[in-house]
Amino acid sequence: MKKIFYGAILISFSILFRTLWHLAPNVEFVTAASLLASFYLGKRYAVLVPFISIVASDLIIGNSNIYLFTWTGFLIIGVLAIIFEKLRKIKNLAGVKKIALGLSFGLVSSLWFYLFTNFGVWFLDSWGMYPKTLTGLISCYIAGIPFLKLNLIGNMVFIPLSLFTAEKIRILNLSSKKKFFRLE
């Protein structure tokens, strides 16, 4: 039951950062939530948290036919989070090294999302903005660079901040006799 509660918190923050607390295009908490879900809640939540977050927030803010690529893109990010969790366990990483691994995850996730969704924009281009040529695809990728930059900045802030916060809560929990806020 606690995992559902914490999963719901991650989903809520993800939705809020895509709707009410929207800072800039492609600055989102969904990627950080995927990693937190994987590190603290398990494989199932690593995929469910981003998927539910993106679908629910798209129902609020709307989306175009690109949703096929954004939803799939975030499902893959959830799978990447599972892979990064396995790396963390194999290498027994904690503290600063865990945050460094999280930053690597943020970089890989941002690049994946940029490459995949911009391909989707070019492939599904119903507005006729990009010709169906290699030049059109390259033009689409060039036009997406500002969104990649914002996504990278968001992930480089949200991931370490959220991992640091989760670790502090975990340490407080371990040192407390009350066990009021258990993550694992």
C-alpha positions in Angstrom: 0.0 0.0 0.0 2.9 2.4 0.7 4.3 1.9 -2.8 1.0 2.9 -4.2 1.0 6.0 -2.0 4.5 7.0 -3.1 3.8 6.2 -6.7 0.7 8.5 -6.5 2.9 11.2 -5.1 5.4 10.9 -8.0 2.5 10.9 -10.5 1.0 13.9 -8.9 4.2 15.9 -9.0 4.7 14.8 -12.6 1.3 16.0 -13.6 1.6 19.2 -11.7 4.9 20.1 -13.4 3.3 19.5 -16.8 0.2 21.5 -16.0 0.0 24.1 -13.2 3.8 24.4 -12.5 4.8 24.3 -16.1 8.2 26.1 -16.2 9.0 25.9 -19.9 8.5 23.5 -22.9 10.0 20.1 -22.2 10.9 20.9 -18.6 9.2 18.1 -16.8 9.5 15.9 -13.6 8.3 12.7 -15.4 11.9 11.5 -16.1 13.0 12.1 -12.5 9.9 10.3 -11.3 10.7 7.3 -13.5 14.1 7.0 -11.9 12.8 7.5 -8.3 10.1 4.9 -9.0 12.8 2.4 -10.2 15.2 3.1 -7.4 12.7 3.0 -4.5 9.5 1.3 -5.7 10.5 -1.3 -8.2 10.3 -2.3 -11.9 6.5 -2.1 -12.3 6.4 1.4 -10.9 9.3 2.5 -13.1 7.0 2.0 -16.1 3.6 2.8 -14.6 4.6 6.1 -13.0 5.8 7.8 -16.3 3.0 6.2 -18.4 0.2 7.3 -16.1 1.8 10.7 -15.6 2.1 11.4 -19.3 -1.4 10.1 -20.2 -3.1 11.9 -17.4 -1.4 15.2 -18.0 -2.0 14.9 -21.8 -5.7 14.5 -21.0 -5.5 17.9 -19.2 -3.3 19.9 -21.6 -4.0 18.0 -24.8 -1.7 16.6 -27.4 -1.6 16.0 -31.2 -0.9 12.7 -33.0 2.7 13.0 -31.6 1.3 11.4 -28.4 2.2 8.0 -30.0 5.8 9.0 -29.8 5.7 10.9 -26.4 3.9 8.1 -24.6 6.1 5.4 -26.1 9.2 7.6 -25.4 8.3 7.8 -21.7 7.6 4.1 -21.6 11.1 3.5 -22.9 12.5 6.0 -20.3 10.8 3.8 -17.6 12.6 0.7 -19.0 15.9 2.7 -19.0 15.3 3.5 -15.4 15.1 -0.2 -14.6 18.4 -0.7 -16.4 20.0 2.1 -14.5 18.6 0.6 -11.2 20.3 -2.7 -12.1 23.6 -0.8 -12.7 23.2 0.9 -9.3 22.7 -2.4 -7.6 25.6 -4.2 -9.4 28.0 -1.4 -8.6 26.4 -0.9 -5.1 26.3 2.9 -5.6 25.1 5.3 -3.0 25.4 9.0 -2.2 27.2 11.2 -4.8 27.8 8.2 -7.1 24.1 7.4 -7.1 23.4 11.0 -8.1 26.0 10.8 -10.8 24.3 7.7 -12.2 21.0 9.6 -12.0 22.6 12.5 -14.0 23.8 10.0 -16.6 20.2 8.6 -16.8 18.9 12.2 -17.3 21.4 12.8 -20.1 20.6 9.5 -21.9 16.8 10.0 -21.3 16.9 13.5 -22.7 18.8 12.4 -25.8 16.5 9.4 -26.4 13.4 11.5 -26.0 14.7 14.2 -28.3 15.8 11.8 -31.1 12.6 9.7 -30.8 10.0 12.4 -30.6 11.6 14.6 -33.2 11.6 11.7 -35.5 7.9 11.3 -34.7 7.3 15.0 -35.5 9.0 14.6 -38.9 7.3 11.2 -39.6 3.8 12.3 -38.6 4.1 15.8 -39.9 0.5 16.6 -40.8 1.3 20.4 -41.0 3.7 20.0 -43.9 6.6 21.7 -42.0 9.3 19.2 -43.0 9.7 17.4 -46.3 10.0 13.6 -46.1 13.7 13.7 -47.0 16.9 13.4 -45.0 17.2 17.2 -45.2 13.7 17.5 -43.7 14.6 15.2 -40.9 17.8 17.1 -40.1 15.8 20.4 -40.2 13.3 18.9 -37.7 16.2 17.9 -35.4 17.8 21.3 -35.7 14.4 22.9 -34.8 14.1 20.7 -31.8 17.5 21.7 -30.2 16.0 24.4 -28.0 13.6 21.8 -26.6 16.4 19.4 -26.0 18.3 22.1 -24.1 15.4 22.8 -21.9 14.8 19.1 -21.2 18.4 18.6 -20.3 18.4 21.6 -17.9 15.2 20.3 -16.3 16.6 16.8 -15.9 20.0 18.1 -14.6 18.1 20.0 -11.9 15.2 17.7 -11.0 17.1 14.4 -10.9 19.8 15.3 -8.4 17.5 17.3 -6.3 14.9 14.5 -6.2 17.5 11.8 -5.5 19.1 14.0 -2.8 15.7 14.6 -1.2 14.7 10.9 -1.4 18.0 9.8 0.2 17.7 12.3 3.0 14.2 11.0 3.7 15.5 7.5 3.6 18.3 8.3 6.1 15.9 10.1 8.4 13.6 7.1 8.2 16.5 4.7 9.1 17.6 6.8 12.0 14.0 7.4 13.3 12.4 4.9 15.6 9.0 5.9 14.3 9.6 4.9 10.7 7.1 7.5 9.6 8.2 7.8 6.0 9.5 4.5 4.6 10.6 4.4 0.9 12.1 0.9 0.6 
